[in-house]
Amino acid sequence: MKIVAVVSGKGGVGKTFVTCNAGVILALAGFKTIVIDADVDLANIELVYGVEAKATLQDLVDGSAKPSDVIHEGPAGVIVIPAGIRLKRR
């Protein structure tokens, strides 16, 4: 198993672009690929991949969803765990 993290302290540097494209390329090359969007402030991987998430990482953390609920299939078989486009405040 290999883990690749794409991070930056600055917005607008291409983290989402690199992550989404690398995920698809790796999946097409035959690797089991999981993309976890942990950016709860500017999360948009679900938009780029066109995933309509019924549950997100935020729901998992607050206990309203099970791990299996937050797993979605993206393009080329990429497994996507979205952070959630909007931070839910309770």
C-alpha positions, 0 to 999 in steps of 0.5 A: 500500500502506498499513500500520497498526500497532496497538501499546501497551506495556500489555496489556489495552487492546484491541489484538487486538480493534481489529486483528481487527475492523479486518482483517475490515472492511477485507477486507469493503470489498474491501481485500487485508488481512494481519494479522501478529501479532508479539506472541510473548508474548501472541499470540492473534489465531489464537484470535480468528480461529479459525485452526489454525496449522500454522506461525507467525512463530516457526517462520519466524524459527527457520528451521523454516518457509518464508514460504508455510508461515506464511500462513493464511486467516482470516475474510472472506479476511483473510490471517493470519500468527500469532505462535504462542500459545506461545513455543517455547524450544529 
